[in-house]
Structure formats: C-alpha cells, structure tokens
Amino acid sequence: MADEERLAAPSVDKAPAKKEKKKKGSNRIAKWFREMRSELKKVIWPTSGQILNNTGVVLAIMVVSALVIWGFDTLADKVVQVLISIGG
C-alpha cells in the first residue's frame, strides 16, 4: 500500500506544477532583475578622475593615429604624383 501512495502522489502534484509553470515566466524575469542588480552592486565603478584620464588617453591616441594615417596618405600621394610625372 505504501508503494501505491508513492505512485499516486506524483500524479496529484502534476496539476499544481502546471500552474507554477505559468508563474515561472514572471518569476524568471524578476529573478533575472534581482540577480542583475546584485551583480551591478559588485561592480567597481571608475571615479570621475579615472574617467577623465581615460578619455584624455583615448583622445590623444585618436589624434596620433589620425596624424600617422594623414602622414602616410600624404606620402603615398606624393609617390603617386612622382610616378605619374615620370611616366607621363
């Protein structure tokens, strides 16, 4: 008889599980937001001084890169002009 009760118990629990599945969708979203919030609390955010410093470094590298590309472009243009004047 104990075996019969064990077999009968899961079939009784199946009906509430279906109702829980409907709730799981909203619970999953809420859980995701809770976990996201807890993870964002662990982030070490940069100070305003660090942000300004990093921004300055990025701008300086952009300017240097632009000057190097401009220099190579100008040099290539001069080489092409010389080759055209020699050949033409």
LODRENLO-345983 format. One record per atom (N, C-alpha, C, CB): residue in one letter; atom name; x, y, z. Coordinates in steps of 0.2 Angstrom, whole numbers. Glycine has a CB too. Layout:
BEGIN
- aa; at; c1; c2; c3
- A; CA; X; Y; Z;
...
END
This chain:
BEGIN
- aa; at; c1; c2; c3
- M; N; 4; -6; 0;
- M; CA; 0; 0; 0;
- M; C; 4; 6; 0;
- M; CB; -5; 0; 6;
- A; N; 10; 6; 3;
- A; CA; 15; 12; 3;
- A; C; 17; 13; -4;
- A; CB; 20; 11; 8;
- D; N; 18; 8; -8;
- D; CA; 20; 9; -15;
- D; C; 15; 13; -19;
- D; CB; 22; 2; -18;
- E; N; 9; 11; -17;
- E; CA; 3; 14; -21;
- E; C; 3; 21; -19;
- E; CB; -4; 10; -19;
- E; N; 4; 23; -13;
- E; CA; 4; 30; -11;
- E; C; 9; 34; -14;
- E; CB; 4; 31; -3;
- R; N; 15; 31; -15;
- R; CA; 20; 35; -19;
- R; C; 19; 36; -26;
- R; CB; 27; 31; -18;
- L; N; 16; 31; -29;
- L; CA; 14; 32; -36;
- L; C; 8; 37; -37;
- L; CB; 12; 25; -39;
- A; N; 4; 37; -32;
- A; CA; -2; 42; -33;
- A; C; 0; 49; -31;
- A; CB; -7; 39; -28;
- A; N; 5; 50; -27;
- A; CA; 7; 57; -25;
- A; C; 10; 61; -31;
- A; CB; 13; 56; -20;
- P; N; 14; 58; -35;
- P; CA; 16; 62; -41;
- P; C; 10; 65; -45;
- P; CB; 21; 59; -45;
- S; N; 5; 60; -47;
- S; CA; 0; 62; -51;
- S; C; -4; 68; -48;
- S; CB; -4; 57; -52;
- V; N; -4; 68; -41;
- V; CA; -8; 74; -38;
- V; C; -4; 80; -38;
- V; CB; -9; 72; -30;
- D; N; 3; 80; -38;
- D; CA; 7; 86; -39;
- D; C; 7; 89; -46;
- D; CB; 14; 84; -36;
- K; N; 6; 85; -51;
- K; CA; 6; 87; -58;
- K; C; 2; 93; -59;
- K; CB; 5; 82; -62;
- A; N; -4; 93; -56;
- A; CA; -9; 99; -58;
- A; C; -6; 106; -55;
- A; CB; -16; 98; -55;
- P; N; -4; 106; -49;
- P; CA; -1; 112; -47;
- P; C; 5; 114; -50;
- P; CB; 1; 112; -39;
- A; N; 9; 110; -53;
- A; CA; 15; 111; -57;
- A; C; 14; 115; -63;
- A; CB; 19; 105; -58;
- K; N; 8; 113; -66;
- K; CA; 6; 117; -72;
- K; C; 5; 124; -70;
- K; CB; 0; 114; -75;
- K; N; 1; 126; -65;
- K; CA; 0; 132; -63;
- K; C; 7; 136; -61;
- K; CB; -5; 133; -57;
- E; N; 11; 132; -58;
- E; CA; 18; 136; -57;
- E; C; 22; 137; -63;
- E; CB; 22; 131; -52;
- K; N; 21; 133; -68;
- K; CA; 24; 135; -74;
- K; C; 22; 142; -77;
- K; CB; 23; 129; -80;
- K; N; 16; 143; -76;
- K; CA; 13; 150; -79;
- K; C; 17; 155; -75;
- K; CB; 6; 150; -78;
- K; N; 17; 154; -68;
- K; CA; 21; 159; -64;
- K; C; 28; 160; -65;
- K; CB; 19; 158; -57;
- K; N; 31; 154; -67;
- K; CA; 38; 154; -68;
- K; C; 41; 159; -73;
- K; CB; 41; 147; -70;
- G; N; 37; 161; -78;
- G; CA; 39; 166; -83;
- G; C; 40; 172; -80;
- G; CB; 34; 166; -89;
- S; N; 36; 175; -76;
- S; CA; 36; 181; -72;
- S; C; 42; 181; -67;
- S; CB; 30; 183; -70;
- N; N; 42; 175; -64;
- N; CA; 47; 174; -59;
- N; C; 54; 174; -61;
- N; CB; 46; 167; -55;
- R; N; 55; 171; -67;
- R; CA; 61; 171; -71;
- R; C; 64; 178; -72;
- R; CB; 61; 167; -77;
- I; N; 59; 182; -74;
- I; CA; 61; 189; -76;
- I; C; 63; 193; -70;
- I; CB; 55; 193; -80;
- A; N; 59; 192; -64;
- A; CA; 60; 195; -58;
- A; C; 67; 193; -55;
- A; CB; 54; 194; -53;
- K; N; 68; 186; -56;
- K; CA; 74; 183; -53;
- K; C; 80; 186; -57;
- K; CB; 74; 176; -54;
- W; N; 79; 187; -64;
- W; CA; 85; 190; -68;
- W; C; 86; 197; -66;
- W; CB; 83; 189; -75;
- F; N; 81; 201; -65;
- F; CA; 82; 208; -62;
- F; C; 86; 208; -56;
- F; CB; 76; 212; -62;
- R; N; 83; 204; -51;
- R; CA; 87; 203; -44;
- R; C; 94; 201; -45;
- R; CB; 83; 198; -40;
- E; N; 95; 196; -49;
- E; CA; 102; 194; -50;
- E; C; 107; 200; -53;
- E; CB; 103; 188; -54;
- M; N; 104; 203; -58;
- M; CA; 107; 208; -62;
- M; C; 109; 214; -57;
- M; CB; 103; 211; -68;
- R; N; 104; 216; -53;
- R; CA; 105; 221; -48;
- R; C; 111; 219; -43;
- R; CB; 99; 223; -44;
- S; N; 111; 213; -41;
- S; CA; 116; 211; -36;
- S; C; 123; 211; -39;
- S; CB; 114; 204; -33;
- E; N; 123; 209; -46;
- E; CA; 129; 209; -49;
- E; C; 132; 216; -50;
- E; CB; 129; 205; -56;
- L; N; 127; 221; -52;
- L; CA; 129; 228; -53;
- L; C; 132; 231; -47;
- L; CB; 123; 232; -56;
- K; N; 129; 228; -41;
- K; CA; 132; 231; -34;
- K; C; 139; 229; -33;
- K; CB; 128; 229; -29;
- K; N; 141; 223; -37;
- K; CA; 148; 221; -36;
- K; C; 153; 225; -40;
- K; CB; 148; 213; -37;
- V; N; 151; 228; -45;
- V; CA; 155; 232; -50;
- V; C; 159; 237; -46;
- V; CB; 151; 234; -56;
- I; N; 165; 238; -48;
- I; CA; 169; 244; -45;
- I; C; 169; 249; -51;
- I; CB; 176; 242; -43;
- W; N; 165; 254; -50;
- W; CA; 164; 259; -55;
- W; C; 170; 264; -54;
- W; CB; 157; 263; -54;
- P; N; 172; 267; -60;
- P; CA; 178; 271; -60;
- P; C; 176; 278; -57;
- P; CB; 181; 272; -67;
- T; N; 181; 281; -54;
- T; CA; 180; 288; -52;
- T; C; 179; 293; -58;
- T; CB; 185; 290; -47;
- S; N; 177; 299; -56;
- S; CA; 177; 304; -62;
- S; C; 184; 306; -64;
- S; CB; 173; 310; -59;
- G; N; 189; 306; -59;
- G; CA; 196; 307; -61;
- G; C; 198; 301; -66;
- G; CB; 200; 307; -55;
- Q; N; 197; 295; -65;
- Q; CA; 199; 290; -69;
- Q; C; 196; 290; -76;
- Q; CB; 197; 283; -66;
- I; N; 189; 292; -76;
- I; CA; 186; 293; -82;
- I; C; 189; 299; -87;
- I; CB; 178; 295; -81;
- L; N; 190; 304; -83;
- L; CA; 194; 310; -87;
- L; C; 200; 308; -90;
- L; CB; 194; 316; -82;
- N; N; 204; 304; -86;
- N; CA; 211; 302; -88;
- N; C; 210; 297; -94;
- N; CB; 215; 298; -82;
- N; N; 206; 292; -93;
- N; CA; 205; 288; -99;
- N; C; 202; 291; -105;
- N; CB; 200; 282; -97;
- T; N; 198; 296; -104;
- T; CA; 196; 300; -110;
- T; C; 201; 304; -113;
- T; CB; 190; 305; -108;
- G; N; 205; 307; -109;
- G; CA; 211; 310; -112;
- G; C; 216; 306; -116;
- G; CB; 215; 314; -106;
- V; N; 217; 300; -113;
- V; CA; 222; 295; -116;
- V; C; 218; 293; -123;
- V; CB; 223; 288; -112;
- V; N; 212; 291; -123;
- V; CA; 209; 289; -129;
- V; C; 209; 295; -135;
- V; CB; 201; 287; -128;
- L; N; 208; 301; -133;
- L; CA; 208; 307; -137;
- L; C; 215; 308; -140;
- L; CB; 206; 313; -134;
- A; N; 220; 307; -136;
- A; CA; 227; 308; -138;
- A; C; 229; 302; -143;
- A; CB; 232; 307; -132;
- I; N; 227; 296; -142;
- I; CA; 228; 291; -146;
- I; C; 225; 292; -153;
- I; CB; 226; 284; -143;
- M; N; 219; 294; -153;
- M; CA; 215; 296; -159;
- M; C; 218; 301; -163;
- M; CB; 208; 298; -157;
- V; N; 221; 306; -160;
- V; CA; 224; 312; -163;
- V; C; 231; 309; -166;
- V; CB; 226; 318; -159;
- V; N; 235; 305; -163;
- V; CA; 241; 302; -165;
- V; C; 240; 298; -171;
- V; CB; 245; 299; -160;
- S; N; 235; 294; -170;
- S; CA; 233; 289; -176;
- S; C; 231; 293; -182;
- S; CB; 227; 284; -173;
- A; N; 227; 298; -181;
- A; CA; 225; 302; -187;
- A; C; 230; 305; -190;
- A; CB; 219; 307; -185;
- L; N; 235; 308; -186;
- L; CA; 241; 311; -189;
- L; C; 245; 306; -193;
- L; CB; 245; 314; -184;
- V; N; 246; 300; -190;
- V; CA; 250; 295; -194;
- V; C; 247; 293; -200;
- V; CB; 251; 288; -189;
- I; N; 240; 292; -200;
- I; CA; 237; 290; -206;
- I; C; 237; 296; -211;
- I; CB; 229; 288; -205;
- W; N; 236; 302; -209;
- W; CA; 237; 308; -214;
- W; C; 244; 308; -217;
- W; CB; 235; 314; -210;
- G; N; 249; 307; -213;
- G; CA; 256; 307; -215;
- G; C; 257; 302; -220;
- G; CB; 261; 306; -209;
- F; N; 255; 295; -219;
- F; CA; 256; 290; -224;
- F; C; 252; 292; -230;
- F; CB; 253; 283; -221;
- D; N; 246; 295; -230;
- D; CA; 242; 296; -236;
- D; C; 245; 302; -240;
- D; CB; 235; 299; -233;
- T; N; 248; 307; -236;
- T; CA; 251; 312; -240;
- T; C; 257; 309; -243;
- T; CB; 253; 318; -235;
- L; N; 261; 305; -240;
- L; CA; 267; 302; -243;
- L; C; 265; 298; -249;
- L; CB; 271; 298; -238;
- A; N; 260; 294; -248;
- A; CA; 258; 290; -254;
- A; C; 256; 294; -260;
- A; CB; 252; 285; -252;
- D; N; 252; 300; -258;
- D; CA; 250; 304; -264;
- D; C; 256; 307; -267;
- D; CB; 246; 310; -261;
- K; N; 261; 309; -264;
- K; CA; 267; 312; -267;
- K; C; 271; 307; -271;
- K; CB; 272; 314; -261;
- V; N; 271; 300; -269;
- V; CA; 274; 295; -273;
- V; C; 270; 294; -279;
- V; CB; 275; 288; -268;
- V; N; 264; 294; -279;
- V; CA; 260; 293; -285;
- V; C; 261; 298; -289;
- V; CB; 252; 292; -283;
- Q; N; 261; 304; -287;
- Q; CA; 262; 310; -291;
- Q; C; 269; 310; -295;
- Q; CB; 261; 317; -287;
- V; N; 274; 308; -291;
- V; CA; 280; 307; -294;
- V; C; 280; 302; -300;
- V; CB; 286; 306; -289;
- L; N; 277; 296; -298;
- L; CA; 277; 291; -303;
- L; C; 273; 293; -309;
- L; CB; 274; 285; -300;
- I; N; 268; 297; -308;
- I; CA; 264; 299; -314;
- I; C; 268; 304; -318;
- I; CB; 257; 303; -312;
- S; N; 272; 309; -315;
- S; CA; 276; 314; -318;
- S; C; 282; 310; -322;
- S; CB; 279; 319; -314;
- I; N; 284; 305; -320;
- I; CA; 290; 301; -323;
- I; C; 287; 297; -329;
- I; CB; 293; 296; -318;
- G; N; 281; 294; -328;
- G; CA; 278; 290; -333;
- G; C; 275; 294; -339;
- G; CB; 273; 285; -331;
- G; N; 273; 300; -337;
- G; CA; 269; 304; -342;
- G; C; 272; 309; -345;
- G; CB; 263; 307; -338;
END
